Amino acid sequence: MAAISGDQVAVYDRQLRLWGVQAQQRLLNAKVLVWGLEGSNVEACKNLVLAGVSLTIRDHRTVSAADVGYNYFLRPEDIGKLRSECASKRVQEMNPLCTVSCSNTEVAKGSSAEKVKEAVNGFDMVVVGLGVLGFDFDLAAAVDAACREVNAGFILTIAAGELAFFFSDQKEHVMQERSSAQGGAEPAQPAAAPEPETFTFSAFSEWLAGA
């Protein structure tokens, strides 16, 4: 992985102290697609870009007055314009060290498997709102299947008011707990590192079927 620059150290200093250099490098190298500027995805854009993650924001829909009411990346003068184009500029302003791009590509019901696969190819993580898919569970399952094929993580979100739901499919994910001594002191006898744990996730189609 590329070394973290001095400018990045200055911006991400607290994060480096929290989860270390390697984790921050992985965030800086990650490519995330936020598909659908709705509900909790708006907050996800903010949190991801502040953490140093480069984003592609995709939404084929235009801004309405209701969107301006809850999406703090949109303004009244954006009404009638594309959500992705309007919001991506303001998301980018939050962290110039990241790359924020936009897309207005629509994947509608009945789209071929190849088109769905093309829509998610090249990303490490896809965060998609159910609304941008027309609340079509079959299409959401097709997006998840395409993510599995290109080895991308999949998160499906839906929110209404203060309530939110998300489904996560990371296929198989290996986790290992690591910690360092507090206060900079070296322990008298280093503790043995915990064994890695592998977590297996169900596909969205399997979850729908109750498997």
Backbone as numpy.savetxt, mean C-alpha at the origin, in Angstrom:
# Nx Ny Nz CAx CAy CAz Cx Cy Cz
21.13 -3.80 -1.46 20.30 -2.60 -1.46 21.17 -1.35 -1.46
20.67 -0.28 -2.09 21.42 0.97 -2.12 21.51 1.57 -0.73
22.64 2.24 -0.48 22.83 2.88 0.83 21.86 4.03 1.00
21.50 4.31 2.24 20.61 5.42 2.54 21.42 6.71 2.52
20.94 7.72 1.80 21.66 8.98 1.65 21.55 9.83 2.91
22.39 10.86 2.98 22.34 11.78 4.12 21.01 12.48 4.24
20.43 12.88 3.10 19.11 13.53 3.12 18.04 12.60 3.66
18.12 11.33 3.29 17.15 10.36 3.77 17.31 10.10 5.26
18.56 10.05 5.73 18.80 9.86 7.17 18.18 11.01 7.96
18.31 12.23 7.45 17.76 13.40 8.14 16.24 13.34 8.23
15.60 12.86 7.16 14.14 12.82 7.11 13.58 11.62 7.89
14.25 10.48 7.77 13.72 9.23 8.35 14.42 8.84 9.64
15.03 9.79 10.32 15.83 9.49 11.52 15.04 8.69 12.56
13.83 9.11 12.87 13.04 8.41 13.89 12.71 6.99 13.46
12.40 6.81 12.19 12.07 5.47 11.69 13.30 4.56 11.75
14.45 5.11 11.41 15.68 4.32 11.47 15.95 3.84 12.89
15.65 4.70 13.85 15.83 4.31 15.26 14.81 3.24 15.67
13.63 3.29 15.06 12.56 2.37 15.45 12.75 0.98 14.85
12.94 0.90 13.52 12.99 -0.42 12.90 14.29 -0.72 12.14
15.26 0.19 12.17 16.58 -0.12 11.64 16.77 0.18 10.16
18.02 0.07 9.75 18.41 0.46 8.39 17.82 -0.49 7.34
17.91 -1.79 7.58 17.45 -2.75 6.57 15.96 -2.61 6.28
15.18 -2.43 7.34 13.73 -2.27 7.15 13.43 -0.99 6.38
14.16 0.09 6.69 13.93 1.35 5.99 14.35 1.24 4.52
15.43 0.53 4.25 15.84 0.32 2.86 14.78 -0.42 2.07
14.14 -1.40 2.71 13.08 -2.14 2.02 11.88 -1.24 1.73
11.57 -0.34 2.65 10.49 0.61 2.40 10.83 1.55 1.25
12.08 2.03 1.23 12.49 2.95 0.17 12.50 2.29 -1.20
12.71 0.98 -1.23 12.76 0.25 -2.51 11.41 -0.31 -2.93
10.43 -0.25 -2.04 9.11 -0.84 -2.32 8.35 -0.03 -3.36
7.56 -0.74 -4.15 6.66 -0.10 -5.12 5.23 -0.52 -4.78
4.43 0.46 -4.39 3.08 0.18 -3.91 2.05 0.85 -4.82
1.03 0.10 -5.16 -0.11 0.63 -5.92 -1.27 0.84 -4.95
-1.72 2.08 -4.83 -2.94 2.38 -4.08 -4.02 2.62 -5.13
-4.93 1.68 -5.21 -5.92 1.64 -6.30 -7.29 2.01 -5.71
-7.70 3.24 -5.96 -8.98 3.72 -5.44 -8.78 4.70 -4.31
-8.98 5.99 -4.58 -8.85 7.01 -3.53 -10.17 7.11 -2.79
-10.32 6.25 -1.80 -11.56 6.17 -1.05 -11.27 5.65 0.34
-12.09 6.03 1.29 -11.99 5.49 2.64 -10.60 5.52 3.23
-10.18 4.40 3.80 -8.89 4.32 4.47 -7.71 4.38 3.52
-7.94 4.25 2.22 -6.84 4.36 1.26 -6.26 5.77 1.23
-7.07 6.77 1.56 -6.56 8.15 1.61 -5.51 8.26 2.71
-5.83 7.73 3.88 -4.90 7.76 5.00 -3.67 6.89 4.69
-3.88 5.79 3.99 -2.75 4.92 3.62 -1.76 5.66 2.75
-2.25 6.45 1.80 -1.35 7.25 0.95 -0.46 8.15 1.80
-1.07 8.84 2.74 -0.31 9.76 3.60 0.75 9.00 4.40
0.35 7.94 5.06 1.27 7.21 5.93 2.40 6.55 5.15
2.09 6.02 3.99 3.11 5.35 3.19 4.15 6.33 2.67
3.68 7.44 2.14 4.63 8.40 1.56 5.49 9.04 2.63
4.94 9.28 3.81 5.74 9.83 4.91 6.78 8.84 5.40
6.50 7.54 5.23 7.45 6.51 5.62 8.54 6.29 4.58
8.39 6.92 3.40 9.40 6.80 2.37 9.06 5.87 1.23
7.81 5.42 1.16 7.40 4.47 0.13 6.95 5.23 -1.12
7.45 4.79 -2.28 7.02 5.39 -3.55 5.69 4.75 -3.98
4.79 5.60 -4.46 3.42 5.16 -4.74 3.02 5.40 -6.19
2.12 4.56 -6.66 1.30 4.87 -7.84 -0.13 4.93 -7.35
-0.80 6.04 -7.60 -2.19 6.22 -7.21 -3.05 6.05 -8.45
-3.95 5.07 -8.41 -4.78 4.77 -9.58 -6.25 4.97 -9.24
-6.93 5.74 -10.06 -8.38 5.91 -9.91 -8.91 6.53 -11.20
-9.85 5.87 -11.84 -10.40 6.36 -13.11 -11.55 7.33 -12.89
-11.99 7.50 -11.64 -13.18 8.30 -11.36 -12.84 9.78 -11.20
-13.84 10.61 -11.41 -13.65 12.06 -11.26 -14.08 12.50 -9.86
-13.60 13.66 -9.47 -13.86 14.21 -8.13 -15.29 14.74 -8.05
-15.97 14.38 -6.97 -17.31 14.91 -6.69 -17.24 15.77 -5.45
-18.34 16.48 -5.16 -18.38 17.32 -3.96 -18.24 16.46 -2.70
-18.80 15.25 -2.72 -18.69 14.35 -1.57 -17.24 13.95 -1.33
-16.48 13.73 -2.39 -15.07 13.37 -2.26 -14.29 14.45 -1.54
-14.56 15.70 -1.88 -13.86 16.82 -1.27 -14.13 16.87 0.23
-15.30 16.41 0.63 -15.69 16.46 2.04 -14.86 15.57 2.94
-14.32 14.45 2.41 -13.57 13.53 3.28 -12.13 13.32 2.84
-11.80 13.67 1.61 -10.45 13.43 1.10 -9.64 14.72 1.18
-8.71 14.79 2.15 -7.98 16.03 2.38 -6.92 16.31 1.32
-6.79 15.44 0.33 -5.91 15.72 -0.80 -6.65 16.39 -1.96
-7.94 16.59 -1.81 -8.74 17.18 -2.87 -9.29 18.55 -2.44
-9.57 19.40 -3.44 -10.05 20.75 -3.20 -11.32 20.99 -4.03
-12.13 21.99 -3.67 -13.35 22.27 -4.45 -13.07 22.51 -5.92
-11.92 23.12 -6.23 -11.61 23.39 -7.64 -11.27 22.12 -8.43
-11.15 20.97 -7.72 -10.84 19.71 -8.40 -12.10 19.00 -8.92
-13.27 19.47 -8.53 -14.51 18.79 -8.91 -14.61 18.66 -10.44
-14.87 17.43 -10.87 -14.96 17.15 -12.30 -13.67 16.67 -12.92
-12.56 16.80 -12.18 -11.26 16.34 -12.68 -10.98 14.94 -12.14
-9.95 14.30 -12.66 -9.60 12.95 -12.23 -9.05 12.96 -10.80
-9.55 12.06 -9.97 -9.08 11.97 -8.58 -7.58 11.72 -8.51
-7.10 10.77 -9.31 -5.70 10.37 -9.22 -4.76 11.52 -9.57
-5.09 12.28 -10.60 -4.22 13.38 -11.02 -4.20 14.50 -9.99
-5.34 14.82 -9.44 -5.41 15.91 -8.46 -4.70 15.55 -7.16
-4.97 14.34 -6.66 -4.43 13.96 -5.36 -2.94 13.66 -5.41
-2.45 13.06 -6.49 -1.06 12.62 -6.53 -0.09 13.79 -6.36
-0.43 14.96 -6.89 0.45 16.12 -6.76 0.60 16.53 -5.31
-0.49 16.47 -4.56 -0.45 16.91 -3.16 0.17 15.83 -2.27
-0.01 14.57 -2.63 0.67 13.49 -1.90 2.18 13.65 -2.08
2.60 13.94 -3.30 4.02 14.11 -3.58 4.63 15.23 -2.75
3.87 16.31 -2.54 4.38 17.45 -1.77 4.73 17.07 -0.33
4.13 16.02 0.19 4.38 15.61 1.56 5.78 15.04 1.74
6.35 14.49 0.66 7.69 13.91 0.76 8.36 13.93 -0.62
9.13 14.98 -0.91 9.79 15.08 -2.21 10.81 13.98 -2.47
11.23 13.24 -1.43 12.20 12.16 -1.61 11.57 10.92 -2.23
10.25 10.85 -2.23 9.53 9.72 -2.83 9.14 10.05 -4.26
8.74 9.01 -4.97 8.16 9.20 -6.31 6.69 8.83 -6.24
5.82 9.78 -6.57 4.37 9.55 -6.57 3.87 9.76 -7.99
3.35 8.73 -8.59 2.80 8.83 -9.94 1.31 8.52 -9.90
0.63 8.76 -11.01 -0.82 8.52 -11.04 -1.19 7.74 -12.30
-2.34 7.11 -12.21 -2.87 6.33 -13.32 -4.39 6.41 -13.29
-5.02 6.49 -14.46 -6.48 6.48 -14.52 -7.00 5.25 -15.25
-6.18 4.19 -15.29 -6.57 2.94 -15.94 -7.73 2.29 -15.19
-8.75 1.90 -15.92 -9.90 1.22 -15.32 -9.86 -0.26 -15.66
-10.08 -1.08 -14.67 -10.26 -2.52 -14.89 -11.68 -2.85 -14.46
-12.53 -3.06 -15.43 -13.96 -3.24 -15.15 -14.34 -4.71 -15.16
-15.55 -4.97 -14.72 -16.08 -6.33 -14.73 -16.02 -6.90 -16.13
-15.57 -8.13 -16.25 -15.46 -8.75 -17.56 -14.10 -8.57 -18.21
-13.19 -7.84 -17.54 -11.84 -7.67 -18.09 -11.12 -9.01 -18.12
-10.28 -9.19 -19.12 -9.55 -10.45 -19.25 -8.56 -10.62 -18.11
-8.20 -11.87 -17.84 -7.22 -12.15 -16.79 -5.89 -11.49 -17.11
-5.56 -11.40 -18.39 -4.29 -10.78 -18.80 -4.29 -9.28 -18.49
-5.44 -8.62 -18.70 -5.52 -7.19 -18.40 -5.42 -6.95 -16.90
-6.05 -7.78 -16.11 -5.97 -7.65 -14.66 -4.53 -7.86 -14.20
-3.88 -8.85 -14.76 -2.48 -9.13 -14.41 -1.59 -7.95 -14.78
-1.82 -7.38 -15.94 -1.03 -6.23 -16.39 -1.21 -5.04 -15.45
-2.40 -4.92 -14.87 -2.70 -3.78 -13.99 -1.93 -3.83 -12.68
-1.49 -5.02 -12.25 -0.81 -5.15 -10.96 0.66 -5.54 -11.10
1.08 -5.84 -12.31 2.46 -6.29 -12.53 3.46 -5.16 -12.22
4.54 -5.51 -11.56 5.58 -4.54 -11.25 5.48 -3.92 -9.88
4.46 -4.29 -9.12 4.27 -3.73 -7.78 4.57 -4.80 -6.73
5.06 -4.35 -5.59 5.30 -5.25 -4.46 4.04 -5.43 -3.62
3.19 -4.40 -3.61 1.97 -4.43 -2.81 0.87 -3.68 -3.55
-0.32 -4.23 -3.54 -1.48 -3.60 -4.16 -2.54 -3.40 -3.09
-2.91 -2.15 -2.85 -3.95 -1.80 -1.88 -5.13 -1.27 -2.68
-6.20 -2.04 -2.74 -7.32 -1.68 -3.62 -8.61 -1.50 -2.82
-9.33 -0.44 -3.13 -10.63 -0.20 -2.51 -11.72 -0.93 -3.28
-12.65 -1.52 -2.58 -13.71 -2.27 -3.25 -14.58 -1.36 -4.11
-14.71 -0.10 -3.71 -15.55 0.84 -4.46 -15.05 1.09 -5.87
-13.73 1.19 -6.05 -13.19 1.47 -7.39 -13.40 0.27 -8.31
-13.67 -0.90 -7.74 -13.97 -2.10 -8.52 -15.47 -2.29 -8.70
-16.24 -1.27 -8.33 -17.69 -1.36 -8.48 -18.33 -2.29 -7.47
-17.67 -2.50 -6.32 -18.13 -3.41 -5.28 -18.38 -4.81 -5.83
-17.53 -5.20 -6.76 -17.63 -6.50 -7.42 -16.65 -7.47 -6.74
-17.18 -8.40 -5.97 -16.33 -9.34 -5.24 -15.59 -10.29 -6.19
-16.22 -10.66 -7.29 -15.55 -11.53 -8.25 -14.35 -10.83 -8.88
-14.49 -9.55 -9.18 -13.38 -8.78 -9.74 -12.27 -8.63 -8.72
-12.65 -8.41 -7.46 -11.65 -8.32 -6.39 -10.88 -9.63 -6.27
-11.57 -10.76 -6.39 -10.91 -12.07 -6.34 -9.97 -12.24 -7.52
-10.36 -11.71 -8.68 -9.51 -11.79 -9.87 -8.25 -10.94 -9.69
-8.38 -9.79 -9.05 -7.21 -8.94 -8.77 -6.27 -9.66 -7.81
-6.83 -10.29 -6.78 -6.02 -11.04 -5.83 -5.29 -12.19 -6.53
-5.99 -12.90 -7.41 -5.37 -14.01 -8.14 -4.22 -13.50 -9.01
-4.41 -12.33 -9.63 -3.35 -11.76 -10.46 -2.15 -11.35 -9.59
-2.42 -10.82 -8.40 -1.34 -10.45 -7.48 -0.54 -11.68 -7.07
-1.23 -12.77 -6.83 -0.52 -14.01 -6.49 0.37 -14.46 -7.64
-0.12 -14.28 -8.86 0.63 -14.73 -10.03 1.91 -13.92 -10.23
1.86 -12.61 -9.92 3.04 -11.76 -10.12 3.81 -11.56 -8.82
3.42 -12.29 -7.79 4.11 -12.25 -6.49 4.02 -10.89 -5.81
2.84 -10.30 -5.84 2.60 -9.03 -5.15 1.63 -9.27 -3.99
1.82 -8.55 -2.90 0.86 -8.61 -1.81 -0.44 -7.95 -2.20
-1.52 -8.35 -1.56 -2.87 -7.83 -1.90 -3.58 -7.43 -0.62
-4.10 -6.21 -0.61 -4.93 -5.74 0.51 -6.20 -5.12 -0.08
-7.34 -5.60 0.33 -8.64 -5.08 -0.10 -9.24 -4.28 1.04
-9.71 -3.07 0.75 -10.25 -2.21 1.79 -11.66 -1.73 1.44
-12.44 -1.49 2.48 -13.75 -0.86 2.33 -14.04 -0.11 3.63
-14.57 1.08 3.51 -14.84 1.90 4.69 -16.16 2.65 4.53
-16.80 2.88 5.66 -18.03 3.66 5.71 -18.04 4.43 7.02
-17.89 5.74 6.93 -17.84 6.54 8.16 -16.64 6.16 9.00
-16.89 5.80 10.25 -15.80 5.43 11.16 -15.50 3.93 11.13
-16.19 3.18 10.30 -15.98 1.74 10.22 -15.15 1.40 8.99
-14.25 0.46 9.15 -13.41 0.04 8.02 -13.13 -1.45 8.12
-12.94 -2.06 6.96 -12.62 -3.50 6.87 -11.49 -3.66 5.88
-10.59 -4.58 6.17 -9.59 -4.90 5.15 -9.33 -6.40 5.15
-8.98 -6.89 3.96 -8.58 -8.28 3.77 -7.15 -8.27 3.25
-6.29 -9.12 3.82 -4.88 -9.15 3.43 -4.50 -10.54 2.95
-3.87 -10.59 1.79 -3.33 -11.83 1.26 -1.86 -11.61 0.91
-0.98 -12.14 1.75 0.47 -12.04 1.50 1.05 -13.40 1.14
0.21 -14.30 0.70 0.61 -15.67 0.35 1.33 -16.33 1.53
2.63 -16.45 1.45 3.42 -16.93 2.59 4.37 -15.82 3.01
4.33 -15.50 4.30 5.13 -14.38 4.81 5.93 -14.86 6.01
7.24 -14.66 5.92 8.14 -15.10 7.00 8.45 -13.92 7.91
8.27 -14.13 9.21 8.54 -13.08 10.19 9.54 -13.59 11.22
10.42 -12.69 11.65 11.37 -13.02 12.72 11.55 -11.81 13.61
11.36 -12.01 14.89 11.49 -10.91 15.84 12.97 -10.63 16.10
13.34 -9.36 16.01 14.71 -8.95 16.29 14.67 -7.73 17.20
15.60 -7.68 18.15 15.66 -6.54 19.05 17.10 -6.26 19.41
17.38 -5.02 19.79 18.72 -4.63 20.19 18.70 -4.22 21.65
19.87 -4.16 22.25 19.96 -3.79 23.66 19.50 -2.35 23.87
18.82 -2.11 24.96 18.34 -0.77 25.30 19.50 0.07 25.84
19.47 1.35 25.50 20.47 2.27 26.05 21.84 2.13 25.45
21.97 1.34 24.39 23.24 1.19 23.71 24.20 0.23 24.38
23.83 -0.37 25.49 24.73 -1.28 26.20 24.65 -2.68 25.60
25.77 -3.32 25.50 25.80 -4.69 25.00 25.42 -5.66 26.12
24.53 -6.61 25.86 24.16 -7.57 26.91 25.35 -8.45 27.27
25.40 -8.87 28.53 26.50 -9.72 28.99 26.56 -11.01 28.18
25.38 -11.56 27.87 25.32 -12.78 27.06 24.18 -12.63 26.06
24.49 -12.49 24.77 23.44 -12.27 23.76 22.38 -13.37 23.80
21.13 -12.96 23.75 20.03 -13.93 23.75 19.92 -14.56 22.37
19.51 -15.80 22.34 19.33 -16.50 21.07 18.17 -15.87 20.30
18.38 -15.66 18.99 17.33 -15.07 18.16 16.17 -16.04 18.01
14.92 -15.56 18.10 13.77 -16.45 17.92 13.78 -17.06 16.52
13.24 -18.24 16.40 13.15 -18.90 15.10 12.16 -18.15 14.20
12.44 -18.06 12.90 11.48 -17.42 11.99 10.16 -18.18 11.96
9.08 -17.43 11.80 7.75 -18.04 11.70 7.18 -17.76 10.31
6.58 -18.78 9.71 5.97 -18.62 8.39 4.45 -18.61 8.53
3.84 -17.56 8.01 2.39 -17.41 8.06 1.83 -17.61 6.65
0.81 -18.43 6.54 0.18 -18.70 5.25 -1.18 -18.01 5.19
-1.40 -17.25 4.12 -2.64 -16.50 3.94 -3.53 -17.18 2.92
-4.82 -17.06 3.13 -5.80 -17.57 2.16 -6.00 -16.57 1.03
-6.31 -17.07 -0.15 -6.71 -16.20 -1.25 -8.09 -15.64 -0.94
-8.41 -14.50 -1.57 -9.72 -13.87 -1.32 -10.85 -14.78 -1.76
-10.64 -15.48 -2.86 -11.69 -16.40 -3.35 -11.95 -17.52 -2.35
-10.88 -18.00 -1.70 -11.04 -19.04 -0.67 -11.76 -18.50 0.54
-11.44 -17.25 0.92 -12.10 -16.64 2.06 -13.60 -16.46 1.80
-13.92 -16.05 0.56 -15.34 -15.88 0.19 -16.09 -17.21 0.27
-15.39 -18.27 -0.11 -16.02 -19.58 -0.12 -16.07 -20.22 1.26
-15.44 -19.54 2.24 -15.44 -20.07 3.59 -14.44 -21.17 3.83
-13.42 -21.25 2.93 -12.41 -22.31 3.07 -11.47 -22.02 4.22
